[in-house]
Amino acid sequence: MSEQTPLTRTDTYAEPVRALIHRSLEAPGRVEDLFLRKAGPGDIRVAVDSVGVCHSDLSLSNGTLAQRMPAVLGHEASGTVVETGRDVKGLATGDRVILLWNPSCGDCWFCRAGDKHLCEHAADNAQRPHGLDADGNTVWAGLGVGGFAEQTVVPATSVMRVDGLAPDQAAMLGCASITGVGAVTNSAKVAPGHSVAVVGLGGVGLSAVQGAVLSGAGTVYAIDRSPERLALAESLGAVPVAADGETVKTVRGLTSNRGVDAAIDCVGGSATIRQAWQMTRRGGRTVVVGIGKKEDLVPFSPLELFYSSRSLIGCVAGGGDPSIDYPRLVDWVKSGQLVTDGLITGQFGLDGVDEAFGMMKTGSGGRAVVHPGGETA
């Protein structure tokens, strides 16, 4: 089914599911009936158990990231398989799964070059009509997942089976964990003894803190304005540093004025990118994970680029290979080395997403999760 082929009611399931549908930018979502497209030969229908509310969802809802409307957002999700297409292998009804917003096809130029996180086809499902509303209007799936709903339909490449984890634990692996940990292990290449600064302590930032600890970093400086988030980071093994006008000076002072080996910016604004850059030592790595506005430009002078010899690195989905990274993350969660559900500070039903967005805007709490079925997990 191509982007140009409109759905009709014969292409959808007869019974609707409840979904949070955003109809325009900045407008609150509303819980409505959604008639999902039927699962094709290579598709899987999943009952959504748990969805983390990610800053990328907020960015999709306000236009920072492009999104067709109306849309069902929510991409950091876990669930249970309820139907598989005839061509799907290795998955069956009843399997517990993680939904992948950035799947890799394994065959495009980037996948063959070893950059599976940059797959040319990762966004294909986001360009397919996801379903119809009660009036017959096309509804789209945010980042190709559409997790803020009781059920969703995605390609089999967007699903990974995971056993032995609770729904909340599994959901956060789908974005926060793989992005935050991967920024440290894959992009920053943190090694034992390195010093690391993490700017912004939402779900991704707190996961980056843990990635640094798991990598054997000598010291991890966790930076945020929120005392609650700083306390969470400290409980994970970081040194808390309150974000203020002296943050760069403070971090450099803690490192003999040299700077850290790696700084991870999980905010994505020009100010925090500059802070992370200035915290990084000569020859170190500054990794930008947060997604900012395209008009928010970051200035660098040719002289400082030459003199500092730092690397400035963008990071998409943790910059790794899902087939390698996810099994490692699952093992770490099972062993207790990686905390996922322990970062959750708010739990909501579908009608609570906008409240979770409000918490995110004020920088309060760690991760909020949504349970589309109305039960906590």
KANOR-V582713 format. One record per helix or strand. SS is the DSSP state (a for helix, b for strand). FROM is the first residue (numbers start at 1). LEN is the number of residues. If there is no record, write none. Layout:
# KANOR-V582713
ss->[SS/SS]
from->[FROM/FROM]
len->[LEN/LEN]
This chain:
# KANOR-V582713
ss->[a/b/b/b/b/a/b/b/b/a/a/a/b/b/a/b/b/a/b/a/b/a/b/a/b/a/b/a/b/a/b/a/a/a/b/a/b]
from->[9/12/17/30/43/55/71/76/96/109/116/124/131/138/142/149/151/156/159/167/195/203/219/227/239/247/260/270/280/302/311/317/322/341/344/350/367]
len->[3/1/6/8/11/8/2/9/4/4/3/4/3/4/3/1/5/3/3/21/5/12/6/9/4/8/6/10/9/7/4/3/14/3/5/13/4]
